[in-house]
């Protein structure tokens, strides 16, 4: 097959040529490209030369790997690379990378749609399925796939070999005829600020604080499902999964921190957004060093305001929140009541605490048109347990 160009508004896809070798060498020094791809590291001029003159040429000749440079149409400047690797029987895998200067302007998602249109077209390759994969943690690549309508099918443990190391990978698919737009929301995790606490997204640096909080005897007592001991690896997986919840539209999870910054002093969540039909469930825990400061009451109020705020104003536009505590957890009950929630029922034998004891769950709810308490900053300190 002879190489050809694909064009769209403000976008040109054209095969890499010898004149691009220096530019490709330059782009592939980027730490993020090195981190998430299988490119050699360090990446040299000879690697780029071999890629352009051998790999790209051979891919087009065999029709197994069709590779384009992502270019500006005005000056043909290379910003990245995108390719299709044939899997046979109507399927191919799309892969891409882009340099730092072109990130954030939807260039890659436009390139993926352009390639997908050709791949599915009867006058193109006539494919039925496109596949995508990325190393777990490569949220930028996943967001491109999400924006283009790929359905994230799951995770393959050790699904990719990167310089001799097996790494877990996400996989996704897009079928011919499916809309090339998101099939589910990707929830934002905005920073919510109060007088006693700020809610922000989790960071890898919070792992130590999560370990401390989740090994605390009080936390372990009330949250019977927590692993014991709670290790650093478990904390890292927990933090990673908070991003997964937002990316899949299931929930929004915040780390609580002091207003001046620092490590996490709690975790606060809006859960079950896809199953509560316009509502969500609140869950939280507080680090033992932060108890008694009014952190939990203020944080729950911040979440409620964000949950009920209209979508055009940056909120979630929900109509109902629910929250529960087990019998005997008076600290959590006080937080719930101070935040304005109203009791609506008891789930008998609803939860199991540490040691196997089964207790009733006491449920409360709050509606979007219910009056909220006075400003969180004026609320009295609470004594939250979880």
Secondary structure as UniProt FT lines:
FT   STRAND          6..8
FT   TURN            9..10
FT   STRAND          11..14
FT   HELIX           18..20
FT   HELIX           21..27
FT   TURN            28..29
FT   HELIX           31..36
FT   HELIX           45..50
FT   HELIX           51..56
FT   HELIX           57..62
FT   STRAND          65..71
FT   TURN            73..75
FT   STRAND          78..88
FT   TURN            89..90
FT   STRAND          91..98
FT   HELIX           100..102
FT   TURN            103..106
FT   HELIX           107..120
FT   TURN            122..125
FT   STRAND          129..135
FT   TURN            136..137
FT   HELIX           139..147
FT   TURN            148..149
FT   STRAND          151..162
FT   TURN            163..164
FT   STRAND          165..175
FT   TURN            176..177
FT   STRAND          192..193
FT   STRAND          198..200
FT   HELIX           204..206
FT   HELIX           207..215
FT   HELIX           217..222
FT   TURN            224..225
FT   HELIX           232..247
FT   TURN            248..249
FT   STRAND          252..257
FT   TURN            259..260
FT   STRAND          266..271
FT   TURN            273..275
FT   STRAND          279..286
FT   HELIX           288..290
FT   TURN            291..292
FT   HELIX           295..308
FT   HELIX           311..313
FT   STRAND          320..326
FT   TURN            327..328
FT   HELIX           330..338
FT   TURN            339..340
FT   STRAND          342..352
FT   TURN            354..355
FT   STRAND          358..367
FT   TURN            368..369
FT   HELIX           376..378
//
